[in-house]
Amino acid sequence: MNSKTVLGFDFGTKSIGVAIGQEITASATPLLSLKAVDGIPNWDQIGDLIKEWQPDLVVVGLPLNMDGTEQDMTHRARKFANRINAKFKVKIATQDERLTTTDAKARLFELGGFKALTKGQVDAVSAVLIIESYFENNFSK
């Protein structure tokens, strides 16, 4: 069985967290955070990541309200996902990301206390959690 490689993005207007995951282990590793200007990344950096990791799938976190309704950021994250698909011709999925930032902060705090909580690391670990929850919801059982 071929393992799928998944590149995950935690979309934000100032910073976009990136992680890489493997379907076979259903786990992911934080890579980095990309700077964004009003939600617009440096597309060349995203192109470089796609070239380097050759993902079978790109998963973008979808920020929903706690009751599951959409908000402005939901639409912006969806637009970001659609642009990746259009520019780089990779398969895209979106994943509900409610609570991932909170979970990322808790995970980083366990690993290294307050000093571990840099914004870039939180965003990259949030991208890890987006990939892992995608795996849980799509490949379990």
A tleap script that builds the chain and sets N, CA, C and O, in Angstrom:
source leaprc.protein.ff14SB
mol = sequence {
  NMET ASN SER LYS THR VAL LEU GLY PHE ASP
  PHE GLY THR LYS SER ILE GLY VAL ALA ILE
  GLY GLN GLU ILE THR ALA SER ALA THR PRO
  LEU LEU SER LEU LYS ALA VAL ASP GLY ILE
  PRO ASN TRP ASP GLN ILE GLY ASP LEU ILE
  LYS GLU TRP GLN PRO ASP LEU VAL VAL VAL
  GLY LEU PRO LEU ASN MET ASP GLY THR GLU
  GLN ASP MET THR HIE ARG ALA ARG LYS PHE
  ALA ASN ARG ILE ASN ALA LYS PHE LYS VAL
  LYS ILE ALA THR GLN ASP GLU ARG LEU THR
  THR THR ASP ALA LYS ALA ARG LEU PHE GLU
  LEU GLY GLY PHE LYS ALA LEU THR LYS GLY
  GLN VAL ASP ALA VAL SER ALA VAL LEU ILE
  ILE GLU SER TYR PHE GLU ASN ASN PHE SER
  CLYS
}
set mol.1.N position { 0.840 -1.190 0.000 }
set mol.1.CA position { 0.000 0.000 0.000 }
set mol.1.C position { 0.885 1.252 0.000 }
set mol.1.O position { 1.833 1.363 0.777 }
set mol.2.N position { 0.558 2.165 -0.867 }
set mol.2.CA position { 1.290 3.429 -0.890 }
set mol.2.C position { 0.757 4.352 0.187 }
set mol.2.O position { -0.453 4.528 0.330 }
set mol.3.N position { 1.664 4.935 0.936 }
set mol.3.CA position { 1.256 5.900 1.948 }
set mol.3.C position { 1.097 7.258 1.305 }
set mol.3.O position { 1.937 7.695 0.518 }
set mol.4.N position { 0.022 7.909 1.645 }
set mol.4.CA position { -0.187 9.258 1.134 }
set mol.4.C position { 0.581 10.262 1.983 }
set mol.4.O position { 0.626 10.151 3.208 }
set mol.5.N position { 1.182 11.241 1.316 }
set mol.5.CA position { 1.819 12.361 1.986 }
set mol.5.C position { 0.836 13.517 1.962 }
set mol.5.O position { 0.274 13.847 0.918 }
set mol.6.N position { 0.632 14.131 3.126 }
set mol.6.CA position { -0.333 15.222 3.244 }
set mol.6.C position { 0.374 16.468 3.763 }
set mol.6.O position { 1.061 16.428 4.784 }
set mol.7.N position { 0.196 17.575 3.048 }
set mol.7.CA position { 0.710 18.867 3.479 }
set mol.7.C position { -0.467 19.623 4.091 }
set mol.7.O position { -1.516 19.763 3.464 }
set mol.8.N position { -0.286 20.107 5.318 }
set mol.8.CA position { -1.381 20.791 6.005 }
set mol.8.C position { -1.083 22.260 6.220 }
set mol.8.O position { 0.059 22.646 6.470 }
set mol.9.N position { -2.125 23.079 6.121 }
set mol.9.CA position { -2.003 24.520 6.333 }
set mol.9.C position { -3.003 25.002 7.370 }
set mol.9.O position { -4.189 24.678 7.312 }
set mol.10.N position { -2.504 25.781 8.317 }
set mol.10.CA position { -3.356 26.487 9.272 }
set mol.10.C position { -3.393 27.936 8.789 }
set mol.10.O position { -2.483 28.715 9.070 }
set mol.11.N position { -4.450 28.287 8.062 }
set mol.11.CA position { -4.542 29.591 7.418 }
set mol.11.C position { -4.786 30.703 8.435 }
set mol.11.O position { -5.606 30.570 9.343 }
set mol.12.N position { -4.055 31.797 8.260 }
set mol.12.CA position { -4.275 32.993 9.063 }
set mol.12.C position { -3.967 34.216 8.221 }
set mol.12.O position { -3.328 34.103 7.174 }
set mol.13.N position { -4.411 35.380 8.661 }
set mol.13.CA position { -4.187 36.581 7.848 }
set mol.13.C position { -2.749 37.082 7.941 }
set mol.13.O position { -2.264 37.737 7.018 }
set mol.14.N position { -2.049 36.778 9.063 }
set mol.14.CA position { -0.661 37.240 9.229 }
set mol.14.C position { 0.354 36.106 9.152 }
set mol.14.O position { 1.526 36.323 8.843 }
set mol.15.N position { -0.111 34.899 9.435 }
set mol.15.CA position { 0.781 33.756 9.508 }
set mol.15.C position { 0.017 32.499 9.092 }
set mol.15.O position { -1.155 32.331 9.429 }
set mol.16.N position { 0.698 31.623 8.358 }
set mol.16.CA position { 0.089 30.376 7.904 }
set mol.16.C position { 0.989 29.237 8.364 }
set mol.16.O position { 2.122 29.102 7.901 }
set mol.17.N position { 0.478 28.424 9.271 }
set mol.17.CA position { 1.243 27.286 9.770 }
set mol.17.C position { 1.260 26.160 8.748 }
set mol.17.O position { 0.281 25.935 8.036 }
set mol.18.N position { 2.399 25.447 8.684 }
set mol.18.CA position { 2.551 24.370 7.713 }
set mol.18.C position { 3.074 23.125 8.430 }
set mol.18.O position { 3.966 23.209 9.274 }
set mol.19.N position { 2.505 21.973 8.081 }
set mol.19.CA position { 2.971 20.700 8.630 }
set mol.19.C position { 2.930 19.658 7.515 }
set mol.19.O position { 2.244 19.828 6.507 }
set mol.20.N position { 3.679 18.580 7.722 }
set mol.20.CA position { 3.691 17.467 6.770 }
set mol.20.C position { 3.264 16.208 7.507 }
set mol.20.O position { 3.688 15.969 8.638 }
set mol.21.N position { 2.424 15.402 6.866 }
set mol.21.CA position { 1.941 14.188 7.515 }
set mol.21.C position { 1.995 12.996 6.588 }
set mol.21.O position { 2.069 13.135 5.367 }
set mol.22.N position { 1.957 11.813 7.196 }
set mol.22.CA position { 1.955 10.550 6.466 }
set mol.22.C position { 0.716 9.763 6.854 }
set mol.22.O position { 0.441 9.561 8.036 }
set mol.23.N position { -0.026 9.323 5.856 }
set mol.23.CA position { -1.236 8.545 6.124 }
set mol.23.C position { -0.916 7.242 6.855 }
set mol.23.O position { -1.675 6.825 7.731 }
set mol.24.N position { 0.197 6.595 6.506 }
set mol.24.CA position { 0.505 5.273 7.070 }
set mol.24.C position { 0.674 5.328 8.597 }
set mol.24.O position { 0.310 4.384 9.297 }
set mol.25.N position { 1.224 6.434 9.105 }
set mol.25.CA position { 1.388 6.567 10.559 }
set mol.25.C position { 0.281 7.426 11.171 }
set mol.25.O position { 0.159 7.519 12.392 }
set mol.26.N position { -0.525 8.052 10.305 }
set mol.26.CA position { -1.597 8.964 10.745 }
set mol.26.C position { -1.044 10.029 11.688 }
set mol.26.O position { -1.693 10.422 12.657 }
set mol.27.N position { 0.169 10.485 11.382 }
set mol.27.CA position { 0.779 11.508 12.230 }
set mol.27.C position { 1.412 12.576 11.349 }
set mol.27.O position { 1.584 12.399 10.143 }
set mol.28.N position { 1.751 13.684 11.988 }
set mol.28.CA position { 2.309 14.804 11.238 }
set mol.28.C position { 3.400 15.487 12.050 }
set mol.28.O position { 3.493 15.312 13.265 }
set mol.29.N position { 4.221 16.266 11.359 }
set mol.29.CA position { 5.326 16.998 11.966 }
set mol.29.C position { 5.228 18.462 11.562 }
set mol.29.O position { 4.984 18.770 10.396 }
set mol.30.N position { 5.420 19.379 12.531 }
set mol.30.CA position { 5.385 20.795 12.158 }
set mol.30.C position { 6.580 21.149 11.282 }
set mol.30.O position { 7.693 20.682 11.526 }
set mol.31.N position { 6.352 21.976 10.264 }
set mol.31.CA position { 7.444 22.418 9.398 }
set mol.31.C position { 7.840 23.852 9.716 }
set mol.31.O position { 8.953 24.094 10.183 }
set mol.32.N position { 6.959 24.793 9.473 }
set mol.32.CA position { 7.274 26.207 9.644 }
set mol.32.C position { 6.003 27.027 9.579 }
set mol.32.O position { 4.915 26.501 9.345 }
set mol.33.N position { 6.157 28.318 9.789 }
set mol.33.CA position { 5.071 29.256 9.562 }
set mol.33.C position { 5.493 30.227 8.480 }
set mol.33.O position { 6.612 30.740 8.485 }
set mol.34.N position { 4.586 30.472 7.558 }
set mol.34.CA position { 4.842 31.421 6.482 }
set mol.34.C position { 4.196 32.748 6.841 }
set mol.34.O position { 3.092 32.783 7.385 }
set mol.35.N position { 4.873 33.818 6.542 }
set mol.35.CA position { 4.272 35.139 6.747 }
set mol.35.C position { 3.224 35.363 5.664 }
set mol.35.O position { 3.362 34.910 4.528 }
set mol.36.N position { 2.173 36.077 6.054 }
set mol.36.CA position { 1.134 36.435 5.090 }
set mol.36.C position { 0.801 37.908 5.301 }
set mol.36.O position { 0.934 38.432 6.407 }
set mol.37.N position { 0.372 38.560 4.244 }
set mol.37.CA position { -0.070 39.945 4.341 }
set mol.37.C position { -1.557 39.947 4.016 }
set mol.37.O position { -1.956 39.730 2.872 }
set mol.38.N position { -2.368 40.194 5.036 }
set mol.38.CA position { -3.824 40.153 4.896 }
set mol.38.C position { -4.279 38.848 4.243 }
set mol.38.O position { -5.143 38.845 3.366 }
set mol.39.N position { -3.680 37.742 4.686 }
set mol.39.CA position { -4.074 36.416 4.205 }
set mol.39.C position { -3.417 35.987 2.912 }
set mol.39.O position { -3.665 34.883 2.426 }
set mol.40.N position { -2.574 36.851 2.342 }
set mol.40.CA position { -1.931 36.496 1.072 }
set mol.40.C position { -0.489 36.075 1.343 }
set mol.40.O position { 0.326 36.886 1.783 }
set mol.41.N position { -0.176 34.800 1.079 }
set mol.41.CA position { 1.182 34.307 1.324 }
set mol.41.C position { 2.099 34.637 0.150 }
set mol.41.O position { 1.659 35.162 -0.873 }
set mol.42.N position { 3.362 34.324 0.316 }
set mol.42.CA position { 4.297 34.331 -0.800 }
set mol.42.C position { 4.055 32.995 -1.525 }
set mol.42.O position { 4.464 31.938 -1.044 }
set mol.43.N position { 3.393 33.059 -2.677 }
set mol.43.CA position { 3.013 31.827 -3.377 }
set mol.43.C position { 4.231 31.019 -3.805 }
set mol.43.O position { 4.150 29.797 -3.930 }
set mol.44.N position { 5.373 31.694 -4.034 }
set mol.44.CA position { 6.593 30.957 -4.395 }
set mol.44.C position { 7.013 30.024 -3.265 }
set mol.44.O position { 7.463 28.906 -3.514 }
set mol.45.N position { 6.863 30.489 -2.012 }
set mol.45.CA position { 7.221 29.623 -0.865 }
set mol.45.C position { 6.305 28.395 -0.829 }
set mol.45.O position { 6.764 27.283 -0.567 }
set mol.46.N position { 5.029 28.597 -1.090 }
set mol.46.CA position { 4.100 27.458 -1.104 }
set mol.46.C position { 4.454 26.516 -2.250 }
set mol.46.O position { 4.420 25.295 -2.097 }
set mol.47.N position { 4.795 27.099 -3.406 }
set mol.47.CA position { 5.235 26.275 -4.542 }
set mol.47.C position { 6.467 25.455 -4.204 }
set mol.47.O position { 6.560 24.285 -4.574 }
set mol.48.N position { 7.416 26.070 -3.498 }
set mol.48.CA position { 8.631 25.356 -3.093 }
set mol.48.C position { 8.296 24.192 -2.162 }
set mol.48.O position { 8.863 23.107 -2.294 }
set mol.49.N position { 7.368 24.417 -1.213 }
set mol.49.CA position { 6.970 23.348 -0.285 }
set mol.49.C position { 6.310 22.196 -1.040 }
set mol.49.O position { 6.572 21.027 -0.754 }
set mol.50.N position { 5.461 22.527 -1.995 }
set mol.50.CA position { 4.775 21.485 -2.777 }
set mol.50.C position { 5.793 20.714 -3.623 }
set mol.50.O position { 5.696 19.493 -3.745 }
set mol.51.N position { 6.761 21.416 -4.203 }
set mol.51.CA position { 7.819 20.753 -4.981 }
set mol.51.C position { 8.647 19.828 -4.089 }
set mol.51.O position { 8.941 18.689 -4.453 }
set mol.52.N position { 9.016 20.344 -2.909 }
set mol.52.CA position { 9.875 19.583 -2.004 }
set mol.52.C position { 9.181 18.335 -1.465 }
set mol.52.O position { 9.781 17.261 -1.438 }
set mol.53.N position { 7.918 18.464 -1.033 }
set mol.53.CA position { 7.234 17.362 -0.341 }
set mol.53.C position { 6.356 16.519 -1.248 }
set mol.53.O position { 5.957 15.419 -0.864 }
set mol.54.N position { 6.041 17.013 -2.457 }
set mol.54.CA position { 5.213 16.257 -3.407 }
set mol.54.C position { 3.977 15.641 -2.728 }
set mol.54.O position { 3.791 14.426 -2.793 }
set mol.55.N position { 3.139 16.446 -2.088 }
set mol.55.CA position { 2.018 15.867 -1.361 }
set mol.55.C position { 0.957 15.257 -2.289 }
set mol.55.O position { 0.709 15.763 -3.384 }
set mol.56.N position { 0.341 14.170 -1.832 }
set mol.56.CA position { -0.788 13.579 -2.547 }
set mol.56.C position { -2.054 14.393 -2.283 }
set mol.56.O position { -3.011 14.367 -3.057 }
set mol.57.N position { -2.023 15.117 -1.161 }
set mol.57.CA position { -3.193 15.875 -0.742 }
set mol.57.C position { -2.734 17.069 0.078 }
set mol.57.O position { -1.760 16.981 0.826 }
set mol.58.N position { -3.438 18.183 -0.064 }
set mol.58.CA position { -3.216 19.352 0.783 }
set mol.58.C position { -4.482 19.547 1.613 }
set mol.58.O position { -5.587 19.621 1.075 }
set mol.59.N position { -4.306 19.629 2.932 }
set mol.59.CA position { -5.446 19.847 3.833 }
set mol.59.C position { -5.336 21.243 4.422 }
set mol.59.O position { -4.308 21.606 4.995 }
set mol.60.N position { -6.393 22.018 4.280 }
set mol.60.CA position { -6.441 23.367 4.824 }
set mol.60.C position { -7.470 23.394 5.944 }
set mol.60.O position { -8.607 22.955 5.772 }
set mol.61.N position { -7.053 23.918 7.096 }
set mol.61.CA position { -7.971 24.034 8.228 }
set mol.61.C position { -9.061 25.046 7.927 }
set mol.61.O position { -8.805 26.108 7.359 }
set mol.62.N position { -10.284 24.700 8.319 }
set mol.62.CA position { -11.428 25.577 8.101 }
set mol.62.C position { -11.877 26.131 9.446 }
set mol.62.O position { -12.431 25.399 10.267 }
set mol.63.N position { -11.641 27.429 9.678 }
set mol.63.CA position { -12.028 28.008 10.967 }
set mol.63.C position { -13.534 28.278 11.014 }
set mol.63.O position { -14.034 29.209 10.381 }
set mol.64.N position { -14.232 27.455 11.765 }
set mol.64.CA position { -15.682 27.608 11.926 }
set mol.64.C position { -15.979 28.189 13.302 }
set mol.64.O position { -15.163 28.090 14.218 }
set mol.65.N position { -17.147 28.792 13.434 }
set mol.65.CA position { -17.601 29.209 14.762 }
set mol.65.C position { -17.865 27.960 15.597 }
set mol.65.O position { -18.047 26.874 15.046 }
set mol.66.N position { -17.888 28.106 16.917 }
set mol.66.CA position { -18.060 26.933 17.788 }
set mol.66.C position { -19.353 26.177 17.490 }
set mol.66.O position { -19.427 24.969 17.715 }
set mol.67.N position { -20.374 26.877 16.984 }
set mol.67.CA position { -21.632 26.188 16.659 }
set mol.67.C position { -21.625 25.581 15.256 }
set mol.67.O position { -22.636 25.056 14.790 }
set mol.68.N position { -20.460 25.660 14.584 }
set mol.68.CA position { -20.322 25.036 13.272 }
set mol.68.C position { -20.669 25.946 12.102 }
set mol.68.O position { -20.529 25.545 10.946 }
set mol.69.N position { -21.118 27.165 12.386 }
set mol.69.CA position { -21.440 28.083 11.301 }
set mol.69.C position { -20.170 28.709 10.743 }
set mol.69.O position { -19.123 28.724 11.390 }
set mol.70.N position { -20.291 29.226 9.522 }
set mol.70.CA position { -19.138 29.827 8.869 }
set mol.70.C position { -18.989 31.291 9.258 }
set mol.70.O position { -19.946 31.935 9.688 }
set mol.71.N position { -17.778 31.801 9.100 }
set mol.71.CA position { -17.461 33.195 9.395 }
set mol.71.C position { -16.582 33.708 8.257 }
set mol.71.O position { -16.255 32.961 7.336 }
set mol.72.N position { -16.204 34.975 8.322 }
set mol.72.CA position { -15.374 35.559 7.269 }
set mol.72.C position { -14.095 34.740 7.048 }
set mol.72.O position { -13.720 34.485 5.904 }
set mol.73.N position { -13.420 34.326 8.135 }
set mol.73.CA position { -12.176 33.562 8.004 }
set mol.73.C position { -12.409 32.202 7.329 }
set mol.73.O position { -11.513 31.677 6.668 }
set mol.74.N position { -13.608 31.633 7.495 }
set mol.74.CA position { -13.922 30.358 6.838 }
set mol.74.C position { -13.845 30.549 5.326 }
set mol.74.O position { -13.247 29.740 4.617 }
set mol.75.N position { -14.461 31.633 4.842 }
set mol.75.CA position { -14.470 31.901 3.404 }
set mol.75.C position { -13.059 32.193 2.892 }
set mol.75.O position { -12.688 31.777 1.794 }
set mol.76.N position { -12.277 32.914 3.701 }
set mol.76.CA position { -10.906 33.241 3.287 }
set mol.76.C position { -10.040 31.981 3.224 }
set mol.76.O position { -9.223 31.838 2.314 }
set mol.77.N position { -10.215 31.068 4.184 }
set mol.77.CA position { -9.450 29.813 4.187 }
set mol.77.C position { -9.840 28.951 2.981 }
set mol.77.O position { -8.985 28.322 2.358 }
set mol.78.N position { -11.134 28.928 2.661 }
set mol.78.CA position { -11.604 28.176 1.496 }
set mol.78.C position { -11.010 28.741 0.199 }
set mol.78.O position { -10.611 27.992 -0.692 }
set mol.79.N position { -10.960 30.073 0.110 }
set mol.79.CA position { -10.391 30.747 -1.058 }
set mol.79.C position { -8.896 30.401 -1.180 }
set mol.79.O position { -8.398 30.151 -2.277 }
set mol.80.N position { -8.192 30.392 -0.038 }
set mol.80.CA position { -6.781 30.005 0.006 }
set mol.80.C position { -6.615 28.578 -0.533 }
set mol.80.O position { -5.731 28.322 -1.350 }
set mol.81.N position { -7.466 27.651 -0.073 }
set mol.81.CA position { -7.418 26.258 -0.529 }
set mol.81.C position { -7.659 26.181 -2.036 }
set mol.81.O position { -6.957 25.462 -2.747 }
set mol.82.N position { -8.659 26.925 -2.519 }
set mol.82.CA position { -8.971 26.910 -3.951 }
set mol.82.C position { -7.817 27.458 -4.785 }
set mol.82.O position { -7.558 26.975 -5.887 }
set mol.83.N position { -7.125 28.470 -4.254 }
set mol.83.CA position { -5.981 29.043 -4.980 }
set mol.83.C position { -4.840 28.030 -5.071 }
set mol.83.O position { -4.192 27.917 -6.112 }
set mol.84.N position { -4.593 27.290 -3.982 }
set mol.84.CA position { -3.544 26.255 -4.014 }
set mol.84.C position { -3.887 25.236 -5.100 }
set mol.84.O position { -3.028 24.841 -5.888 }
set mol.85.N position { -5.148 24.820 -5.132 }
set mol.85.CA position { -5.601 23.856 -6.126 }
set mol.85.C position { -5.395 24.406 -7.541 }
set mol.85.O position { -4.876 23.706 -8.410 }
set mol.86.N position { -5.798 25.650 -7.771 }
set mol.86.CA position { -5.693 26.248 -9.105 }
set mol.86.C position { -4.241 26.455 -9.531 }
set mol.86.O position { -3.883 26.183 -10.677 }
set mol.87.N position { -3.401 26.939 -8.603 }
set mol.87.CA position { -2.008 27.248 -8.943 }
set mol.87.C position { -1.138 26.007 -9.091 }
set mol.87.O position { -0.282 25.950 -9.974 }
set mol.88.N position { -1.354 25.009 -8.228 }
set mol.88.CA position { -0.395 23.893 -8.160 }
set mol.88.C position { -0.994 22.543 -8.559 }
set mol.88.O position { -0.301 21.526 -8.543 }
set mol.89.N position { -2.273 22.536 -8.916 }
set mol.89.CA position { -2.942 21.315 -9.402 }
set mol.89.C position { -2.797 20.138 -8.434 }
set mol.89.O position { -2.558 19.004 -8.851 }
set mol.90.N position { -2.946 20.426 -7.128 }
set mol.90.CA position { -2.914 19.349 -6.141 }
set mol.90.C position { -4.320 19.164 -5.587 }
set mol.90.O position { -5.130 20.090 -5.567 }
set mol.91.N position { -4.582 17.953 -5.143 }
set mol.91.CA position { -5.878 17.641 -4.548 }
set mol.91.C position { -5.991 18.354 -3.199 }
set mol.91.O position { -5.032 18.387 -2.427 }
set mol.92.N position { -7.165 18.924 -2.920 }
set mol.92.CA position { -7.382 19.713 -1.715 }
set mol.92.C position { -8.498 19.109 -0.877 }
set mol.92.O position { -9.480 18.587 -1.406 }
set mol.93.N position { -8.331 19.189 0.437 }
set mol.93.CA position { -9.424 18.870 1.359 }
set mol.93.C position { -9.423 19.953 2.425 }
set mol.93.O position { -8.389 20.562 2.699 }
set mol.94.N position { -10.580 20.190 3.023 }
set mol.94.CA position { -10.633 21.117 4.153 }
set mol.94.C position { -11.015 20.315 5.388 }
set mol.94.O position { -11.673 19.278 5.297 }
set mol.95.N position { -10.593 20.813 6.535 }
set mol.95.CA position { -10.828 20.112 7.795 }
set mol.95.C position { -11.256 21.115 8.854 }
set mol.95.O position { -10.602 22.139 9.051 }
set mol.96.N position { -12.353 20.818 9.533 }
set mol.96.CA position { -12.810 21.640 10.648 }
set mol.96.C position { -11.655 21.796 11.626 }
set mol.96.O position { -11.076 20.804 12.068 }
set mol.97.N position { -11.317 23.032 11.963 }
set mol.97.CA position { -10.170 23.230 12.849 }
set mol.97.C position { -10.565 23.840 14.188 }
set mol.97.O position { -9.720 24.400 14.886 }
set mol.98.N position { -11.852 23.736 14.556 }
set mol.98.CA position { -12.240 24.284 15.854 }
set mol.98.C position { -11.376 23.665 16.943 }
set mol.98.O position { -11.173 22.451 16.973 }
set mol.99.N position { -10.883 24.483 17.812 }
set mol.99.CA position { -10.059 24.097 18.968 }
set mol.99.C position { -8.611 23.734 18.653 }
set mol.99.O position { -7.862 23.434 19.583 }
set mol.100.N position { -8.178 23.745 17.406 }
set mol.100.CA position { -6.789 23.334 17.154 }
set mol.100.C position { -5.780 24.287 17.776 }
set mol.100.O position { -4.750 23.831 18.272 }
set mol.101.N position { -6.036 25.599 17.768 }
set mol.101.CA position { -5.059 26.530 18.350 }
set mol.101.C position { -4.922 26.280 19.843 }
set mol.101.O position { -3.815 26.280 20.383 }
set mol.102.N position { -6.055 26.067 20.508 }
set mol.102.CA position { -6.038 25.764 21.948 }
set mol.102.C position { -5.275 24.467 22.202 }
set mol.102.O position { -4.440 24.395 23.104 }
set mol.103.N position { -5.570 23.438 21.395 }
set mol.103.CA position { -4.874 22.152 21.538 }
set mol.103.C position { -3.381 22.299 21.261 }
set mol.103.O position { -2.557 21.693 21.945 }
set mol.104.N position { -3.034 23.101 20.260 }
set mol.104.CA position { -1.619 23.304 19.914 }
set mol.104.C position { -0.886 23.960 21.080 }
set mol.104.O position { 0.220 23.552 21.435 }
set mol.105.N position { -1.506 24.979 21.674 }
set mol.105.CA position { -0.872 25.647 22.811 }
set mol.105.C position { -0.684 24.673 23.963 }
set mol.105.O position { 0.362 24.674 24.611 }
set mol.106.N position { -1.684 23.846 24.222 }
set mol.106.CA position { -1.577 22.867 25.314 }
set mol.106.C position { -0.452 21.873 25.024 }
set mol.106.O position { 0.326 21.536 25.917 }
set mol.107.N position { -0.364 21.408 23.782 }
set mol.107.CA position { 0.667 20.429 23.419 }
set mol.107.C position { 2.063 21.042 23.548 }
set mol.107.O position { 2.969 20.414 24.097 }
set mol.108.N position { 2.237 22.266 23.045 }
set mol.108.CA position { 3.535 22.927 23.146 }
set mol.108.C position { 3.913 23.201 24.594 }
set mol.108.O position { 5.074 23.059 24.978 }
set mol.109.N position { 2.931 23.593 25.392 }
set mol.109.CA position { 3.203 23.879 26.794 }
set mol.109.C position { 3.708 22.623 27.500 }
set mol.109.O position { 4.637 22.686 28.305 }
set mol.110.N position { 3.080 21.469 27.190 }
set mol.110.CA position { 3.530 20.188 27.770 }
set mol.110.C position { 4.976 19.916 27.376 }
set mol.110.O position { 5.754 19.406 28.183 }
set mol.111.N position { 5.338 20.249 26.154 }
set mol.111.CA position { 6.680 19.959 25.660 }
set mol.111.C position { 7.743 20.906 26.192 }
set mol.111.O position { 8.881 20.498 26.424 }
set mol.112.N position { 7.373 22.191 26.391 }
set mol.112.CA position { 8.450 23.109 26.747 }
set mol.112.C position { 8.061 24.325 27.567 }
set mol.112.O position { 8.812 25.298 27.630 }
set mol.113.N position { 6.895 24.278 28.195 }
set mol.113.CA position { 6.509 25.433 29.005 }
set mol.113.C position { 6.238 26.658 28.157 }
set mol.113.O position { 6.110 26.562 26.936 }
set mol.114.N position { 6.152 27.812 28.806 }
set mol.114.CA position { 5.800 29.051 28.107 }
set mol.114.C position { 6.769 29.406 26.999 }
set mol.114.O position { 6.360 29.973 25.986 }
set mol.115.N position { 8.049 29.086 27.165 }
set mol.115.CA position { 9.026 29.484 26.141 }
set mol.115.C position { 8.758 28.793 24.802 }
set mol.115.O position { 9.227 29.255 23.762 }
set mol.116.N position { 8.017 27.703 24.825 }
set mol.116.CA position { 7.722 26.991 23.587 }
set mol.116.C position { 6.586 27.641 22.797 }
set mol.116.O position { 6.338 27.271 21.650 }
set mol.117.N position { 5.909 28.588 23.394 }
set mol.117.CA position { 4.699 29.115 22.771 }
set mol.117.C position { 4.934 30.301 21.831 }
set mol.117.O position { 4.254 31.321 21.946 }
set mol.118.N position { 5.881 30.180 20.911 }
set mol.118.CA position { 6.021 31.255 19.935 }
set mol.118.C position { 4.894 31.117 18.929 }
set mol.118.O position { 4.410 30.014 18.674 }
set mol.119.N position { 4.476 32.236 18.358 }
set mol.119.CA position { 3.356 32.234 17.418 }
set mol.119.C position { 3.613 31.281 16.251 }
set mol.119.O position { 2.719 30.537 15.847 }
set mol.120.N position { 4.822 31.303 15.714 }
set mol.120.CA position { 5.130 30.424 14.586 }
set mol.120.C position { 4.988 28.957 14.932 }
set mol.120.O position { 4.474 28.167 14.140 }
set mol.121.N position { 5.448 28.599 16.122 }
set mol.121.CA position { 5.334 27.197 16.534 }
set mol.121.C position { 3.877 26.813 16.761 }
set mol.121.O position { 3.462 25.712 16.397 }
set mol.122.N position { 3.101 27.706 17.355 }
set mol.122.CA position { 1.678 27.412 17.576 }
set mol.122.C position { 0.998 27.173 16.232 }
set mol.122.O position { 0.225 26.225 16.093 }
set mol.123.N position { 1.277 28.023 15.238 }
set mol.123.CA position { 0.653 27.858 13.920 }
set mol.123.C position { 1.069 26.548 13.261 }
set mol.123.O position { 0.236 25.859 12.673 }
set mol.124.N position { 2.353 26.197 13.355 }
set mol.124.CA position { 2.828 24.953 12.736 }
set mol.124.C position { 2.237 23.734 13.439 }
set mol.124.O position { 1.872 22.758 12.784 }
set mol.125.N position { 2.139 23.782 14.785 }
set mol.125.CA position { 1.535 22.659 15.517 }
set mol.125.C position { 0.032 22.609 15.245 }
set mol.125.O position { -0.551 21.526 15.205 }
set mol.126.N position { -0.595 23.761 15.058 }
set mol.126.CA position { -2.013 23.762 14.663 }
set mol.126.C position { -2.184 23.038 13.333 }
set mol.126.O position { -3.157 22.308 13.149 }
set mol.127.N position { -1.245 23.232 12.399 }
set mol.127.CA position { -1.299 22.534 11.114 }
set mol.127.C position { -1.148 21.026 11.315 }
set mol.127.O position { -1.788 20.243 10.612 }
set mol.128.N position { -0.308 20.612 12.268 }
set mol.128.CA position { -0.168 19.191 12.617 }
set mol.128.C position { -1.519 18.645 13.075 }
set mol.128.O position { -1.947 17.581 12.629 }
set mol.129.N position { -2.187 19.377 13.966 }
set mol.129.CA position { -3.463 18.917 14.509 }
set mol.129.C position { -4.542 18.863 13.426 }
set mol.129.O position { -5.418 18.000 13.469 }
set mol.130.N position { -4.483 19.771 12.466 }
set mol.130.CA position { -5.431 19.750 11.345 }
set mol.130.C position { -5.235 18.459 10.545 }
set mol.130.O position { -6.210 17.790 10.202 }
set mol.131.N position { -3.979 18.108 10.248 }
set mol.131.CA position { -3.698 16.862 9.507 }
set mol.131.C position { -4.153 15.658 10.330 }
set mol.131.O position { -4.825 14.767 9.810 }
set mol.132.N position { -3.788 15.630 11.612 }
set mol.132.CA position { -4.131 14.469 12.437 }
set mol.132.C position { -5.641 14.306 12.580 }
set mol.132.O position { -6.143 13.182 12.574 }
set mol.133.N position { -6.374 15.420 12.709 }
set mol.133.CA position { -7.831 15.276 12.815 }
set mol.133.C position { -8.420 14.866 11.466 }
set mol.133.O position { -9.427 14.160 11.415 }
set mol.134.N position { -7.793 15.307 10.375 }
set mol.134.CA position { -8.225 14.845 9.050 }
set mol.134.C position { -8.062 13.319 8.955 }
set mol.134.O position { -8.969 12.621 8.501 }
set mol.135.N position { -6.901 12.810 9.386 }
set mol.135.CA position { -6.671 11.361 9.360 }
set mol.135.C position { -7.714 10.634 10.223 }
set mol.135.O position { -8.300 9.639 9.796 }
set mol.136.N position { -7.934 11.143 11.435 }
set mol.136.CA position { -8.916 10.507 12.336 }
set mol.136.C position { -10.291 10.436 11.697 }
set mol.136.O position { -10.979 9.421 11.805 }
set mol.137.N position { -10.692 11.509 11.033 }
set mol.137.CA position { -12.033 11.569 10.459 }
set mol.137.C position { -12.167 10.818 9.138 }
set mol.137.O position { -13.280 10.477 8.737 }
set mol.138.N position { -11.051 10.554 8.455 }
set mol.138.CA position { -11.139 9.961 7.132 }
set mol.138.C position { -10.531 8.578 6.979 }
set mol.138.O position { -10.858 7.859 6.035 }
set mol.139.N position { -9.652 8.197 7.897 }
set mol.139.CA position { -8.970 6.910 7.720 }
set mol.139.C position { -9.112 5.970 8.903 }
set mol.139.O position { -8.485 4.910 8.925 }
set mol.140.N position { -9.925 6.337 9.888 }
set mol.140.CA position { -10.048 5.438 11.036 }
set mol.140.C position { -11.024 4.317 10.705 }
set mol.140.O position { -11.783 4.412 9.741 }
set mol.141.N position { -11.004 3.294 11.475 }
set mol.141.CA position { -11.854 2.106 11.373 }
set mol.141.C position { -11.363 1.140 10.311 }
set mol.141.O position { -11.971 0.091 10.102 }
savepdb mol mol.pdb
quit
